[in-house]
Amino acid sequence: MEKISTFIKLTRIQFVLPSILPFTAGAVVGWRASGSFNLSLFFICLIGIILIMLMGFLTDEYVDYHLDRTNVVNTKFSGGSRVLVEGYFSRKVALISGIICGAIFISLIVPIYFKYYFKSFPYLALFGAIGFFLGYAYGDPPFKLSYKGWGEILTAFDCGYLSIAAGYYISTGRIDLIPFVLSFSPALTVFCLAFINAYPDIYSDKEGGKMTLPVIFGVEKMNYVYIASLILADIFLLLSNWLIGAPKLLYLFSLPSIILTYLAVRMILQGKYKLKEELETLSVYTLLMMVFASISIIFAYLLS
């Protein structure tokens, strides 16, 4: 059992939420717009998303090993899972497991889609191809986009627009402005989560050549980006009724996110991000804002 729990820790499966929740939100919004919900396709896509993300997480553990080994100031949200660094598994276990996840996606999910759903949802192939490419190219050679300053931006796109638009598409069969507007709040909050979790890694990342946004611009400048992004995330939720006719219940369900934004911004302005325990609290606040960004959309549309 200990081996199993340690392997689950290696997968960092808890971080699939940033894609699963927006995808679900998009599917629910599409269902309310079209009146139809393809449950089997929804679950197939969900499994596909999880496989792609696990592929990326596991291979990143392999690639980032040299960085994680030199990182002595990691938090619960940074520095990888620490499973490989602490010697519980060899690097090959992470690499092979990631390859297996990618192979299952290609050999199982893709054929099922083309056999049963391609004619009705042809553009889903494009969503899947982009998602798979980003899942691999994020940290793996020869692309290693997270080493070139694109990691946080691509995470925002992947867990924001791509996920919501894909969910919306499988319910409506169309691509339009609605998921684009609704994607800003999840995208901006997961963007903040991605780079604020990189704060403790800044020295090991810089030494290892991983050019995250905090490494490129510095923590102080990224603090302003953090504050602006969270405020914009709340503003987009509040304006969605005017922009796309989203349910007015979003005003109510966005309140927890607004409160968390206030608490997080106050911590940044007070300089508490410099302390490890406070930075972990800030990461929790940001994670909750990311969760609320999607859940507020889901419940607003379900209850409207």
C-alpha positions as a Markdown table, in Angstrom:
| # | Residue | x | y | z |
|---|---|---|---|---|
| 1 | Met | 0.0 | 0.0 | 0.0 |
| 2 | Glu | 2.9 | 2.4 | 0.8 |
| 3 | Lys | 4.3 | 1.9 | -2.7 |
| 4 | Ile | 0.9 | 2.6 | -4.3 |
| 5 | Ser | 0.4 | 5.8 | -2.2 |
| 6 | Thr | 3.9 | 6.9 | -3.1 |
| 7 | Phe | 3.3 | 6.3 | -6.8 |
| 8 | Ile | 0.0 | 8.3 | -6.6 |
| 9 | Lys | 2.0 | 11.1 | -5.1 |
| 10 | Leu | 4.5 | 10.9 | -8.0 |
| 11 | Thr | 1.7 | 11.3 | -10.5 |
| 12 | Arg | 0.5 | 14.6 | -8.8 |
| 13 | Ile | -3.0 | 13.6 | -9.8 |
| 14 | Gln | -4.5 | 16.3 | -7.7 |
| 15 | Phe | -3.3 | 18.8 | -10.3 |
| 16 | Val | -5.7 | 17.4 | -13.0 |
| 17 | Leu | -8.4 | 19.7 | -11.5 |
| 18 | Pro | -7.3 | 22.8 | -13.4 |
| 19 | Ser | -8.3 | 21.0 | -16.7 |
| 20 | Ile | -11.2 | 18.8 | -15.5 |
| 21 | Leu | -13.2 | 21.6 | -13.9 |
| 22 | Pro | -13.1 | 24.0 | -16.8 |
| 23 | Phe | -13.9 | 21.1 | -19.2 |
| 24 | Thr | -16.9 | 20.2 | -17.1 |
| 25 | Ala | -18.0 | 23.8 | -16.9 |
| 26 | Gly | -17.8 | 24.1 | -20.7 |
| 27 | Ala | -19.9 | 20.9 | -21.1 |
| 28 | Val | -22.6 | 22.2 | -18.6 |
| 29 | Val | -22.7 | 25.6 | -20.4 |
| 30 | Gly | -23.1 | 23.8 | -23.7 |
| 31 | Trp | -25.8 | 21.6 | -22.4 |
| 32 | Arg | -27.8 | 24.6 | -21.2 |
| 33 | Ala | -27.3 | 26.2 | -24.6 |
| 34 | Ser | -28.2 | 23.1 | -26.7 |
| 35 | Gly | -30.4 | 21.0 | -24.5 |
| 36 | Ser | -28.2 | 17.9 | -25.2 |
| 37 | Phe | -25.5 | 16.2 | -23.2 |
| 38 | Asn | -23.4 | 13.3 | -24.6 |
| 39 | Leu | -22.5 | 11.5 | -21.4 |
| 40 | Ser | -20.4 | 8.8 | -23.0 |
| 41 | Leu | -18.3 | 11.2 | -25.0 |
| 42 | Phe | -18.0 | 13.4 | -21.9 |
| 43 | Phe | -16.4 | 10.6 | -19.9 |
| 44 | Ile | -14.2 | 9.5 | -22.8 |
| 45 | Cys | -12.9 | 13.0 | -23.0 |
| 46 | Leu | -12.4 | 13.2 | -19.3 |
| 47 | Ile | -10.3 | 10.0 | -19.3 |
| 48 | Gly | -8.3 | 11.4 | -22.2 |
| 49 | Ile | -7.6 | 14.7 | -20.4 |
| 50 | Ile | -6.5 | 12.8 | -17.3 |
| 51 | Leu | -4.2 | 10.6 | -19.4 |
| 52 | Ile | -2.6 | 13.5 | -21.2 |
| 53 | Met | -2.0 | 15.4 | -17.9 |
| 54 | Leu | -0.5 | 12.4 | -16.2 |
| 55 | Met | 1.7 | 11.9 | -19.2 |
| 56 | Gly | 3.0 | 15.4 | -18.8 |
| 57 | Phe | 3.3 | 15.3 | -15.0 |
| 58 | Leu | 5.3 | 12.0 | -15.0 |
| 59 | Thr | 7.6 | 12.9 | -17.8 |
| 60 | Asp | 8.2 | 16.3 | -16.3 |
| 61 | Glu | 9.2 | 14.6 | -13.0 |
| 62 | Tyr | 11.8 | 12.7 | -15.1 |
| 63 | Val | 13.1 | 15.8 | -17.0 |
| 64 | Asp | 13.1 | 18.1 | -13.9 |
| 65 | Tyr | 14.9 | 15.7 | -11.7 |
| 66 | His | 18.2 | 17.7 | -11.8 |
| 67 | Leu | 16.3 | 20.8 | -10.8 |
| 68 | Asp | 14.3 | 19.2 | -8.0 |
| 69 | Arg | 17.4 | 17.7 | -6.6 |
| 70 | Thr | 19.1 | 21.1 | -6.1 |
| 71 | Asn | 15.9 | 22.7 | -4.8 |
| 72 | Val | 16.0 | 23.0 | -1.0 |
| 73 | Val | 13.3 | 25.6 | -0.5 |
| 74 | Asn | 10.4 | 23.7 | -2.0 |
| 75 | Thr | 6.8 | 23.9 | -0.7 |
| 76 | Lys | 3.9 | 21.6 | -0.9 |
| 77 | Phe | 3.1 | 23.1 | -4.2 |
| 78 | Ser | 6.5 | 23.5 | -5.8 |
| 79 | Gly | 9.7 | 21.5 | -6.5 |
| 80 | Gly | 7.9 | 18.5 | -8.0 |
| 81 | Ser | 6.5 | 15.5 | -6.0 |
| 82 | Arg | 9.9 | 14.9 | -4.4 |
| 83 | Val | 9.3 | 11.1 | -4.8 |
| 84 | Leu | 12.2 | 10.7 | -7.2 |
| 85 | Val | 14.5 | 13.0 | -5.3 |
| 86 | Glu | 13.9 | 11.1 | -2.1 |
| 87 | Gly | 14.7 | 7.8 | -3.8 |
| 88 | Tyr | 11.4 | 6.0 | -3.6 |
| 89 | Phe | 11.4 | 5.3 | -7.3 |
| 90 | Ser | 14.0 | 5.5 | -10.1 |
| 91 | Arg | 13.7 | 8.1 | -12.8 |
| 92 | Lys | 12.8 | 5.3 | -15.3 |
| 93 | Val | 9.6 | 4.6 | -13.4 |
| 94 | Ala | 8.3 | 8.1 | -14.0 |
| 95 | Leu | 9.4 | 8.1 | -17.6 |
| 96 | Ile | 7.9 | 4.7 | -18.5 |
| 97 | Ser | 4.7 | 5.5 | -16.6 |
| 98 | Gly | 4.3 | 8.8 | -18.6 |
| 99 | Ile | 4.9 | 7.0 | -21.9 |
| 100 | Ile | 2.3 | 4.4 | -20.9 |
| 101 | Cys | -0.3 | 7.1 | -20.2 |
| 102 | Gly | 0.4 | 8.7 | -23.6 |
| 103 | Ala | 0.3 | 5.3 | -25.3 |
| 104 | Ile | -3.1 | 4.4 | -23.8 |
| 105 | Phe | -4.4 | 7.8 | -25.0 |
| 106 | Ile | -3.2 | 7.1 | -28.6 |
| 107 | Ser | -4.1 | 3.4 | -28.7 |
| 108 | Leu | -7.5 | 3.5 | -26.9 |
| 109 | Ile | -9.1 | 6.9 | -26.6 |
| 110 | Val | -8.2 | 8.1 | -30.1 |
| 111 | Pro | -9.5 | 5.0 | -31.9 |
| 112 | Ile | -12.8 | 5.1 | -29.9 |
| 113 | Tyr | -13.3 | 8.7 | -30.9 |
| 114 | Phe | -12.6 | 8.2 | -34.6 |
| 115 | Lys | -14.9 | 5.1 | -34.7 |
| 116 | Tyr | -17.9 | 6.5 | -32.8 |
| 117 | Tyr | -17.7 | 10.3 | -32.6 |
| 118 | Phe | -15.6 | 11.8 | -35.4 |
| 119 | Lys | -18.5 | 12.3 | -37.8 |
| 120 | Ser | -20.6 | 14.3 | -35.3 |
| 121 | Phe | -17.7 | 16.1 | -33.7 |
| 122 | Pro | -14.8 | 16.4 | -36.2 |
| 123 | Tyr | -13.2 | 19.4 | -34.6 |
| 124 | Leu | -12.7 | 17.5 | -31.3 |
| 125 | Ala | -9.7 | 15.9 | -33.1 |
| 126 | Leu | -8.1 | 19.4 | -33.2 |
| 127 | Phe | -8.7 | 20.0 | -29.5 |
| 128 | Gly | -7.2 | 16.6 | -28.7 |
| 129 | Ala | -4.2 | 17.1 | -30.9 |
| 130 | Ile | -3.4 | 20.5 | -29.4 |
| 131 | Gly | -3.9 | 19.1 | -25.9 |
| 132 | Phe | -1.7 | 16.1 | -26.5 |
| 133 | Phe | 1.0 | 18.3 | -28.1 |
| 134 | Leu | 1.0 | 20.8 | -25.2 |
| 135 | Gly | 1.0 | 18.0 | -22.6 |
| 136 | Tyr | 4.2 | 16.6 | -24.2 |
| 137 | Ala | 5.9 | 19.8 | -25.4 |
| 138 | Tyr | 5.4 | 21.6 | -22.0 |
| 139 | Gly | 8.5 | 20.1 | -20.4 |
| 140 | Asp | 9.8 | 17.4 | -22.7 |
| 141 | Pro | 12.5 | 17.5 | -25.4 |
| 142 | Pro | 13.0 | 18.7 | -28.0 |
| 143 | Phe | 10.5 | 21.5 | -27.2 |
| 144 | Lys | 10.8 | 22.0 | -23.4 |
| 145 | Leu | 8.5 | 25.0 | -23.7 |
| 146 | Ser | 8.4 | 25.5 | -19.9 |
| 147 | Tyr | 12.2 | 26.1 | -20.1 |
| 148 | Lys | 11.7 | 28.9 | -22.6 |
| 149 | Gly | 9.2 | 31.1 | -20.7 |
| 150 | Trp | 6.0 | 29.6 | -22.2 |
| 151 | Gly | 5.1 | 27.3 | -19.3 |
| 152 | Glu | 2.7 | 29.5 | -17.4 |
| 153 | Ile | 1.1 | 30.9 | -20.5 |
| 154 | Leu | 0.5 | 27.5 | -22.1 |
| 155 | Thr | -1.0 | 26.3 | -18.8 |
| 156 | Ala | -3.4 | 29.2 | -18.8 |
| 157 | Phe | -4.4 | 28.4 | -22.4 |
| 158 | Asp | -4.7 | 24.7 | -21.8 |
| 159 | Cys | -6.6 | 24.9 | -18.6 |
| 160 | Gly | -8.6 | 27.9 | -19.7 |
| 161 | Tyr | -9.9 | 28.3 | -23.2 |
| 162 | Leu | -8.9 | 24.8 | -24.6 |
| 163 | Ser | -10.7 | 22.9 | -21.8 |
| 164 | Ile | -13.8 | 25.0 | -21.7 |
| 165 | Ala | -14.1 | 25.2 | -25.4 |
| 166 | Ala | -13.7 | 21.5 | -25.8 |
| 167 | Gly | -16.4 | 20.8 | -23.2 |
| 168 | Tyr | -18.7 | 23.3 | -24.8 |
| 169 | Tyr | -18.1 | 21.8 | -28.2 |
| 170 | Ile | -19.1 | 18.2 | -27.2 |
| 171 | Ser | -22.4 | 19.5 | -26.0 |
| 172 | Thr | -23.2 | 22.0 | -28.8 |
| 173 | Gly | -21.1 | 20.9 | -31.8 |
| 174 | Arg | -20.0 | 24.5 | -32.4 |
| 175 | Ile | -17.3 | 26.9 | -31.5 |
| 176 | Asp | -18.3 | 30.4 | -30.6 |
| 177 | Leu | -17.7 | 33.4 | -28.3 |
| 178 | Ile | -19.4 | 32.0 | -25.1 |
| 179 | Pro | -16.5 | 29.6 | -24.0 |
| 180 | Phe | -14.0 | 32.3 | -25.0 |
| 181 | Val | -15.4 | 34.8 | -22.5 |
| 182 | Leu | -16.0 | 32.3 | -19.7 |
| 183 | Ser | -12.5 | 31.0 | -20.1 |
| 184 | Phe | -10.8 | 34.1 | -18.9 |
| 185 | Ser | -11.4 | 33.6 | -15.2 |
| 186 | Pro | -10.2 | 29.9 | -15.0 |
| 187 | Ala | -7.3 | 30.8 | -17.3 |
| 188 | Leu | -6.1 | 33.8 | -15.3 |
| 189 | Thr | -6.4 | 32.0 | -11.9 |
| 190 | Val | -4.5 | 28.9 | -13.1 |
| 191 | Phe | -1.9 | 31.3 | -14.7 |
| 192 | Cys | -1.4 | 32.9 | -11.3 |
| 193 | Leu | -1.2 | 29.5 | -9.6 |
| 194 | Ala | 1.4 | 28.3 | -12.1 |
| 195 | Phe | 3.9 | 31.1 | -11.6 |
| 196 | Ile | 3.4 | 31.7 | -7.9 |
| 197 | Asn | 4.1 | 28.1 | -7.2 |
| 198 | Ala | 7.4 | 28.7 | -9.1 |
| 199 | Tyr | 8.5 | 31.4 | -6.6 |
| 200 | Pro | 10.4 | 29.0 | -4.3 |
| 201 | Asp | 12.0 | 27.3 | -7.3 |
| 202 | Ile | 13.5 | 30.5 | -8.8 |
| 203 | Tyr | 17.1 | 29.8 | -7.8 |
| 204 | Ser | 17.2 | 26.2 | -8.8 |
| 205 | Asp | 15.3 | 26.9 | -12.0 |
| 206 | Lys | 17.6 | 29.7 | -13.0 |
| 207 | Glu | 20.7 | 27.6 | -12.3 |
| 208 | Gly | 19.2 | 24.7 | -14.3 |
| 209 | Gly | 18.2 | 26.9 | -17.2 |
| 210 | Lys | 14.4 | 26.7 | -16.7 |
| 211 | Met | 13.2 | 30.1 | -17.7 |
| 212 | Thr | 9.9 | 30.5 | -15.8 |
| 213 | Leu | 8.3 | 33.9 | -15.7 |
| 214 | Pro | 9.5 | 34.6 | -12.2 |
| 215 | Val | 13.1 | 33.8 | -13.4 |
| 216 | Ile | 12.7 | 36.1 | -16.4 |
| 217 | Phe | 11.0 | 39.1 | -14.8 |
| 218 | Gly | 11.7 | 38.6 | -11.1 |
| 219 | Val | 9.3 | 38.0 | -8.2 |
| 220 | Glu | 8.5 | 41.7 | -7.6 |
| 221 | Lys | 7.3 | 42.4 | -11.1 |
| 222 | Met | 5.3 | 39.1 | -11.1 |
| 223 | Asn | 3.5 | 40.2 | -8.0 |
| 224 | Tyr | 1.9 | 43.0 | -10.0 |
| 225 | Val | 0.9 | 40.5 | -12.7 |
| 226 | Tyr | -0.6 | 38.3 | -10.0 |
| 227 | Ile | -2.7 | 41.2 | -8.5 |
| 228 | Ala | -3.8 | 42.4 | -12.0 |
| 229 | Ser | -4.7 | 38.9 | -13.2 |
| 230 | Leu | -6.8 | 38.0 | -10.1 |
| 231 | Ile | -8.7 | 41.3 | -10.4 |
| 232 | Leu | -9.3 | 40.7 | -14.1 |
| 233 | Ala | -10.5 | 37.2 | -13.4 |
| 234 | Asp | -13.2 | 38.5 | -11.1 |
| 235 | Ile | -14.1 | 41.3 | -13.5 |
| 236 | Phe | -14.6 | 38.9 | -16.4 |
| 237 | Leu | -17.0 | 36.7 | -14.3 |
| 238 | Leu | -19.0 | 39.8 | -13.2 |
| 239 | Leu | -19.2 | 41.1 | -16.8 |
| 240 | Ser | -20.1 | 37.8 | -18.4 |
| 241 | Asn | -23.8 | 38.5 | -18.0 |
| 242 | Trp | -23.5 | 41.7 | -20.0 |
| 243 | Leu | -21.0 | 40.2 | -22.6 |
| 244 | Ile | -22.7 | 36.8 | -23.3 |
| 245 | Gly | -25.9 | 36.8 | -21.3 |
| 246 | Ala | -24.5 | 34.5 | -18.6 |
| 247 | Pro | -26.8 | 33.8 | -15.6 |
| 248 | Lys | -27.0 | 36.5 | -13.0 |
| 249 | Leu | -26.4 | 33.9 | -10.4 |
| 250 | Leu | -22.7 | 34.3 | -11.3 |
| 251 | Tyr | -22.8 | 37.5 | -9.3 |
| 252 | Leu | -23.6 | 35.4 | -6.2 |
| 253 | Phe | -21.3 | 32.5 | -6.9 |
| 254 | Ser | -18.3 | 34.8 | -7.7 |
| 255 | Leu | -18.4 | 36.2 | -4.1 |
| 256 | Pro | -16.1 | 33.6 | -2.6 |
| 257 | Ser | -13.5 | 34.3 | -5.4 |
| 258 | Ile | -13.7 | 38.0 | -4.7 |
| 259 | Ile | -13.1 | 37.5 | -1.0 |
| 260 | Leu | -10.1 | 35.2 | -1.7 |
| 261 | Thr | -8.8 | 37.8 | -4.2 |
| 262 | Tyr | -8.9 | 40.4 | -1.5 |
| 263 | Leu | -7.1 | 38.1 | 1.0 |
| 264 | Ala | -4.4 | 37.1 | -1.6 |
| 265 | Val | -3.8 | 40.7 | -2.7 |
| 266 | Arg | -3.4 | 41.8 | 0.9 |
| 267 | Met | -0.9 | 39.1 | 1.5 |
| 268 | Ile | 1.1 | 40.1 | -1.5 |
| 269 | Leu | 1.1 | 43.8 | -0.6 |
| 270 | Gln | 2.2 | 42.9 | 3.0 |
| 271 | Gly | 5.1 | 40.9 | 1.6 |
| 272 | Lys | 4.0 | 37.6 | 3.2 |
| 273 | Tyr | 4.9 | 35.7 | 0.1 |
| 274 | Lys | 8.5 | 35.8 | 1.3 |
| 275 | Leu | 7.7 | 33.3 | 4.1 |
| 276 | Lys | 7.4 | 29.7 | 3.2 |
| 277 | Glu | 4.3 | 29.0 | 5.3 |
| 278 | Glu | 2.5 | 32.2 | 4.1 |
| 279 | Leu | 3.4 | 31.4 | 0.5 |
| 280 | Glu | 1.8 | 28.0 | 0.9 |
| 281 | Thr | -1.3 | 29.7 | 2.2 |
| 282 | Leu | -1.2 | 32.0 | -0.8 |
| 283 | Ser | -1.0 | 29.0 | -3.1 |
| 284 | Val | -4.0 | 27.5 | -1.3 |
| 285 | Tyr | -6.0 | 30.7 | -1.8 |
| 286 | Thr | -5.0 | 30.8 | -5.5 |
| 287 | Leu | -6.0 | 27.1 | -6.0 |
| 288 | Leu | -9.4 | 27.8 | -4.4 |
| 289 | Met | -9.9 | 30.7 | -6.7 |
| 290 | Met | -9.1 | 28.5 | -9.7 |
| 291 | Val | -11.6 | 25.9 | -8.4 |
| 292 | Phe | -14.3 | 28.6 | -7.7 |
| 293 | Ala | -13.8 | 30.1 | -11.2 |
| 294 | Ser | -15.1 | 26.9 | -12.7 |
| 295 | Ile | -17.5 | 25.8 | -10.0 |
| 296 | Ser | -19.3 | 29.2 | -10.0 |
| 297 | Ile | -19.9 | 28.8 | -13.8 |
| 298 | Ile | -21.1 | 25.2 | -13.3 |
| 299 | Phe | -23.6 | 26.0 | -10.6 |
| 300 | Ala | -24.8 | 29.3 | -12.1 |
| 301 | Tyr | -25.8 | 27.5 | -15.3 |
| 302 | Leu | -27.1 | 24.4 | -13.6 |
| 303 | Leu | -29.4 | 26.5 | -11.3 |
| 304 | Ser | -30.4 | 29.2 | -13.7 |
